[in-house]
């Protein structure tokens, strides 16, 4: 059976998919947090820049961003980007825009009165952020953040168009070389389901844990 013969190849490709998606999400978490904070800033120019960043990269299709990073940036700045680097950057751009909305919603879910009460008790703003706002905001952020990661996993399949061999690309190469028909694609789809379901279970566990943390 073709799936069993190439099962180890599909597993390695799945690991590559998870790796590039996780790396993109780490970058997105950092950038998205900064942009999300910017969207809640009191200084209007910062809010405008943050909103513009989020709206631009959230609105452009992933495929267009992949082409722009791989071909556009390479041409404009005379850089030699590998498909891995280009795919990571493109996925991180889109995911960071989505994460900024998650962070904004999480921060704004904390009642303003708690911030005012903490400041009036003598706490500094950084202490309020660390000990009052973020611990509560993270509980709100976890479910949508899991959704962002799942969407990033699925979007990583588009990296195949710039020559990066991840799970989808590996499945297509096996199908073309072995004439595997639809069976190999069903196996690829099943692996995606298992990965994303596992992520959902981890996210649900984190959500339950933070729900009872005081």
Secondary structure, 3 states (H helix, E strand, C coil): CHHHHCHHHHHHHHHHHHHHHHHHHHHHHHHHHHHHHHHCCCCHHHHHHHHHHHHHHHHCCHHHHHHHHHHHHHHHHCCCCCHHHHHHHHHHHHHHHHHHHHHHHHHHCCCHHHHHHHHHCCCCHHHHHHHHHHHHHHHHHHHHHHHHHHHHHHHHHHHHHHCCCCHHHHHHHHHHHHCCCCHHHHHHHHHHHHHHHHHHHHHHHHHHHHHCCC
